[in-house]
Every structure is written in C-alpha cells, then in structure tokens.
Amino acid sequence: MRRWVKGVVAGGLVAAVGGVFSLTAMGFTFEQNIGLGWLFKLRGPVAPPAEVAVIAIDDQTGTHLGLSKLPREWPRATHARLVDRLTELGASVIVFDFDFQTAKAPEDDQIFARSLERSDRVVLAAKLVGKRQLLTDASGHTSGSVWLEQVVPPLAVLTQAAKGLGPFPLPKVQVAVHDFWAFKPSVGNAATMPAVALQVLALKRQSVWWDLIDRTGTGIGENAESGSGRAVHATELRHLMSQTRRRFLDQPGLREHVMQALDSPRYAALDAGEKRLLVSLVSLYAGDHDRLLNFYGPPGTIETIPYHQILQESLPERLSSKLDLTGKVVFVGYSDLYDPGQPDRFYTVFTNEEGVDLSGVEIAATAFGNLFADHTLRAPDGRLVSLLLALVGATLGCMIYLLPAIASVPLALAGSGAYVFAVYRAFVGSQLWLPLAIPLLVQLPLALFIGLVSQYLLERHKKNRATEAISFYLPEGVARDFTDKVLDSSALNRVAYSCCFASDMAGFTTISEQLRPKELAVFLNDYFDTLSQPLRRHGVDVVEFRADGIMCAWTAEQEDIAVRRQAILGALDAVEAIAGFKERYALLTQSLRIGLEVGMVYVGHAGGGGHFVYSIVGDCANTAARVEGLNKQMGTQILATRAAVEGVSDLLLRHVGDFRFVGKTTPLPVVEVLAKRSAAAQQVLGLCAGFDEAMETLASGRWREAECAFSSLLDRFPDDGPTKFHLARCRRALTAAGLPAEPLVVALDAK
C-alpha cells in the first residue's frame, strides 16, 4: 500500500474515533464536562440582562427580620409585604422559588393571596413529583412499570391568586448542572418557571402576540384575551402556553411565518424592546424542550439584593438607589453567596474556589435571562458535530502521518490553536457550542501517536505479513518462532503428550450434493471458523482440517491434567457453537459429534514429493477418530476414553461401555461427557443416576434385570441414545443361545 493511502487511512482512523466517540453518551458527557467548561472559563463572566434580579434569602435574613432562620417557618404575611414592596418598586414579574404546598395560618395565607391578586404579576413554583407505577395485565400479574410525573400546584388559595405557576426541575449529570427544561414533555408540555416568567412579562403585549399568531392562520389566539392580558390567571395561562407550544411543535414552519409577519409594516410601530420580547417568545415556543444554560458567571453575577433590604422602610442613599426595580423580573429564593453548605445549590463551571455553588434561584434567573435575551447555548445536531470532528481528525491524521515530524508537529499545534480560536469566537459571538475537548484531548494525541509510531509500524509490516501467511498453515506459536528466530524446519517437529479432539461433519455428503462448489466452500469455511473459535479460546495448540473433519491437539511435554481439561471444555463449547451455526444453516440437520483420547503423538511436517502439511500423527489421533465415529451408534455428541477425562473435576460423565475397536485387542472404557456438573439440569442428573444403576446391574451379569432397568429409563427419557443402545443389546443377548461373558464389553465390527 502506498504511503499516501496509509496517510488517508490514518486520517480516517482519527476521524472515526472522534466522530463516533462524539455520538456516544460518554463522548457527550466528556465534551460537556471538559470542553464546555473550558469555553466558559476562556470567556469569563459576562453581564446578564439588566431586566433580571435575585431577591436573596441567606443565613442571616431571619435574624435581620426578627424571624426564624428557617424560611419555611416564616409567616406568609412577610412574603405578602415583600410582594407589595416589589410591586411598589416597579418589578414587572415576581417569581417565588418557594414550596407553598402546605397550609399555614389561614389569616396569613389570605393576606398573601390578596397581595398576589393586587400585584397581578406573581409566578409561584409548582412541585414536580414522580413515581414508578407498576403495570398489571388482565390476570393481575405485574407486566412492567412506567415512570409517571405530575405537577402539584401550591395551596389552592394561592394558586387562584397567582398569575402563573411552573415547576423548575433541573437535569443533573452526575453532580453538575448544564441545562434546563423550558417545557416538560412528561407532563403535557408544561412550561417551567423561567418560561412562565417570560410569558407573564409579555402579557402587556399579549394583544399584539395573539394578533401576530392569528395572522398565521393557526387559530391559537381566536379565543384568547385581546386586552392587556390582565384577565389571564395561572390555570388559563398554563393551558394557553401548552396549546401554543403544541401548535409550534406540530407546525415546524410556523416560526418562520411568525418572524416574517413581525417584520411586516403592520408591526412597524413596535419599539426595539417590544420586538425583542416577541422574538424571545417565538424562540421560547419554537425551541427545544431542554436548553443549555449560558451561565453569566460565579454566584452573585446576576444582581442580587438581600430580602430584608427590600422590607426596610428607610435605607442609606447608596442602597436605596439600587432598589429601582422598574421593568425587572425578580426571582425570590435562597441564595447565600458566601456559604458553601447552603441548601438548594448546584455545582457548575463557575463554582468558586471556596466551594460556593450557584443556588437554584440564581440558576432559574439565569435560565430566564437566557430565554429573555434569546441567548441559550446552541449545540449543532449530533451528526453535524460528528462530521466536524471527522474533518478535524482526518486533517490532523493525514498531515501528521504524511509530513516529516519536524514540520507536522508544529503545524498540528498551530492548527489546533486556530481551531480553538474559531470555536471560542463562535461561542462568544453566536452562543454556539462546538466540540473542543475531543479534538484537543482525544484526536490530537491520537494523531501525534500515529505519526510517531508510523515508521515502527512500517518496519514491522513485512515481518507481520510473513507471520500471518505462515500462521494459516502452522500453529500461531510455531509461525511466530519461524519468523522471529532462525530455525531449521526440522526443529518444528516433535513428539508430545496430547489430548486429541476428532470431529467430522455429519451429513456432509447430502449437503455437498445440494450446493455449488463455491457455495460449499463458503459453507465449509464458515463451519470450520465457527468450530475453531471455542477451541482457540481454550488454547488449542494444533488444528488440522481433514476434508469435512477436524483433528486438534492440546499438547504438553509430559502428562498434564490441564491439557485434558482444556480439551474437554473446548469440546463442550464447540457443541454450543455448532448449535448456533445450525440456526443459520438449515442444511445442517445433525448435531456435532466429538471423540477425545490422550497419548503420545507426533506433531510436525508430514507428506512427500515436496509438499507437506503440519499434521498430528499417532495412535492417539486414530483412536480419537474411532471414538468420534462411535457417537453415531450411541446417539451421543461427546465421547471420550476414560483416560481422557481422568482427574478432570466438575464434569457430568457416564460410562457407556467398554468398546473393542476393529484392529485392537484391548477394550477401551468410553464415557459420555454431558456437561459441567455445576451447570447440569436436574433432569440430566436424574438420567445419569438411572443409567449408572442400570449399567451396574448389567455389569453384574443380571441381563434380565438390566433390560427392565433400561426399559424403565427409556420410558422416562425416550430420546436417550445410550439407553436405547444397551436395551437393544440386552434384548439380543436374552434371545441368543448364550449370554456374553463380559457384559460391558462391546466388540465393534466396523471402523
């Protein structure tokens, strides 16, 4: 392969790693936690919209007011005073990040409710609760579960008086907060607290908004309040927001139509602030359910005014000048700028060195500021991000691979610097979040690594190809020694202790008649590949393919129980592998048959006339093949001589007889390997126990009792091959002139 082609491959590898990694959940979290954090720190704090402020309760507020330190114990008349005061100071919207679910003193609740009605601009926090609900079928059995969520409004008297209601759940990734929901799909597209605050702020221009919507022909605003919006209260507002959201989701082109209508002469009289507010509404309803938070800075970046200062009747001039809240949306909640242990806190990229996190109310104010200024962070579609990373990775990979290191490394670093600057400008200027951590921490190091080791890889390439070619015909270890060392070919021949594994494909003749030669070759290769995999997993040393069969050997310098164990485990896994193969190929109808034997074998070159194969030669291999053939008569899958299983624990075995193979004088005890004993089913254990009892009866020469035992066992296990085999032997023997002297010995008359 030419060098430039390898450079393209290197670039493609770096591109693929970055592109694919970015599409995974791990890649997204990596980029969010590191890359996005870098961008915020490079940018630093920025000024939030002047229209948002936080009214903060801290650890000392209760002391200043002569109340408990715990806000939940305060009388609600205190909040009523705050609402009246904020209204007097000109706040456009007042948002309480408080739990008002529980009733308190009725008189205080009424005072607070009346203040909400007078203000007509207060948004209260609703509670989002969720639980897992079990699902049952018609019979009453549990069939699954589903997660259900619902919005629980505040106390009824407060709900009726409030202008708006909205929950504010925050999705947390590990311990950090990066985004927020504008609408919660799981509860009917319910608008969250920041979104409700924006809509309440826009109610003063609601007639323009409904007119704008009506001109698109959607019909959303046909029955809406046409005045200033003061008649709209919390429940109706929630319905209208949900309806508007649904229409924007159902009509993807509606956003463009509304924006075009807003630019028409009909709305030319609107000032810049009014148009900006309407544009923000369009972005709210047409945007995603969840939005990325565009943090303004560390705690306190958003204007923060202590709760108790609002209630003080007289303040120094330097403080009273700060209390001009005209046109502002104020968020009331717990926010201590100096206490790292404050409740309702969330870790963000701007958590300061003292460990003070952003409070929930400041995050809510941040979310509102993002919606109001239409400055929530935007992230491109995941596929576009993957494409961008692929381009970056391909450029880095090709450049570093193809150019000399003295030029490619400085160019790569300079190019990375230029990329960082471009990403930073997009983040600051367009609120566009592009990947930064993956290119710098994953793709650049990977590209540099590839460039530095490329020469080494090229040096090794020829030797690896030679090793690979030889390993097709020799065991992997032998092939490696052959290429790494100076060896004479005769050094590869040896005599070793071995456990031989023999198997051939049952029904191969029928299969070969149904397939064309090329199809048959594909079928055989797939079969042998499937069969070889479990054998390799268990460390087989030699694999020899013989026509439609396979002969394998696990070898050692001397007798070793580990050799026998690995061969048996490989046989058990091979049976499972071929069972899966049969599901892919209906042509193969019979199960795998395996024979195992141990002994000394010759492993090495065999052949002549200038052509050799790496083969297994010896009586052990021949006997393994004979034992494999016995499976056909016995109806079994794995048979082994007793010597092959000696000392191997956790096996479920049964002695199926002593067999005198053709050409041999001494009968060989043969056992069936059924499974690992620890994993065997009770039914199989019962079969083995019953079979062993019947074989003991037969071994004692009680042929009639043995026949009854085998017959009874066959009634329970009608498909058991060894039971059928010995039942037939018993019946033949009982009808013959004389009974055999050796009941367990079976003389075979064919190979």
Summary of the structure (lengths in Angstrom):
residues: 751
radius of gyration: 40.6
end to end distance: 52.2
largest distance: 128.5
contacts: 2408
relative contact order: 0.08
helix: 52%
strand: 19%
